[in-house]
Amino acid sequence: MHTLVARSDLVARRGRIGEDRDVFPVAITSGTQDALVALFVVLLAAKLGEEASRRLNQPAILGEILAGIAIGPSVLGLVEPEAILEVFAELGVVFLLFAVGLESRLAEMREVGGRALRVGGLGVIAPFAVGFGLGVALGESSTTSLFLGAALMATSAGITSAVLLEFGASHQRAVRTILGAAIVDDVLALILLSVIVGISGDGVNLSAIGLLIVGAVAFVGIVAVAGSRLLARYPTALTAPLSSPTGLLPAVLLCLGLAAVAGEVGLAAIIGAFLAGMIVAETKEHTRVEEEIRPLHAFFPPFFFAYIGVQVELSALANARALALLAAITALAVLTKLLAGWVGAAGMPRRERGLVAFGMVPRGEVGIVVAGIGATAGVIDPELFAAIVGMALLTTFLAPPALRRLA
């Protein structure tokens, strides 16, 4: 991660202040200036893309992602996928899932627990097996095939949540099933990815994987159950600490804290943020927090979706073989998740089963991250990496229109 203002530069500048009164003590460095320009360009482009999508009666995130592609290296080259944008993107998806958690209750999640477990389990196993089989059929090594399967297995809960939140469908049973399945999905994907990374490196450390599993399951269980019960018993707890006039500041601290802890135990930060929202939903302040969190929800999530677009490199897909590979991977990615979601949601009405099935389709940033790990390990070549990134983008585009019709 870039250091925006080097410590040595600060010390030198402070030293000059006493000698030269004309030096402004809080002058913005060139690095900070570049970061501000990048943030301005990305946010402006994302909001313009959102407005265009709304005028075309399409989900807002499609316009935000397209705006990211337009300003990224593939088209205009106005911004690069740098660290400061990644930080804002991560904050975006954290606050997005926190907002979704605010509209969920532990009792409601328990109601769909068994179904969510089936959807999440099938949604990992089926894509992983098919992706591995495709890699073997293409003549790739076992390790590369494992990474290809891993890139297909995880769902981006942030993308599905944003669409359903936009259309006011966040209270539906299907949505709770998707969110529960996303947690199961994340834990299983974490375990498989840990094994795969171990195989591609120095071998599998079974004790480390065991600790990872225990930590992940304990974190979700303890936070979801104990945290919700604690705040249900003390519903005014958010306004008691820090002399806070509202529950917003303690709620945001809880969100960021649990997101950080989730990352430490190996889970996605968004799982911690979602659980934080679910805990806050048990307090008397939850309605007010929902209102006060809206400015953060309006500001940060557009960075997340635009950043997905900024990372796309269209030039890597400029040949027939790469396009054929992209088509094959995308078709398998969509079909396996649709089938897993449909089968796992058995017993629900057709429309709700459809919501669950399409809600599990987007890969978004998850597939890109897995492909990036494989590329760093030297087992994913540029062409396959581009195809996986393209798949993540296409699945992101395919799901929202279907979710919109079904919501």
Buried (B, 14 or more C-beta within 10 A) or exposed (E): EEEBEEEEEEEEBEEEEEEEEEEEEEEEBEBEEBBEEBBEBBBBBBBBBBEBBEEEEBBBBBBBBBBBBBBBBBBEEBBEBBEBBBBBBBBBBBBBBBBBBBBBBBEBBBBBEEBBBBBBBBBBBBBBBBBBBBBBEBEBEEBBBBBBBBBBBBBBBBBBBBBBBBBEBBEBBBBBBBBBBBBBBBBBBBBBBBBBBBBBEEEEBEEEBEEBBEBBEEBBEEBBEEBBEEBBEEEEBBBEEEEBEBBBBBBBBBBBEBBEBBBEBBBBBBBBBBBBBBBBBBBBBBEBBBEBBEEBBEBBBBBBBBBBBBBBBBEBBEEEEBEEBBBBBBEBBBBBBBBBBBBBBEEBEEEBBBBBBBBBBBBBBBBBBBBBBBBEBEBBEEBBBBBBBBBBBBBBBBBBBBBBEBB
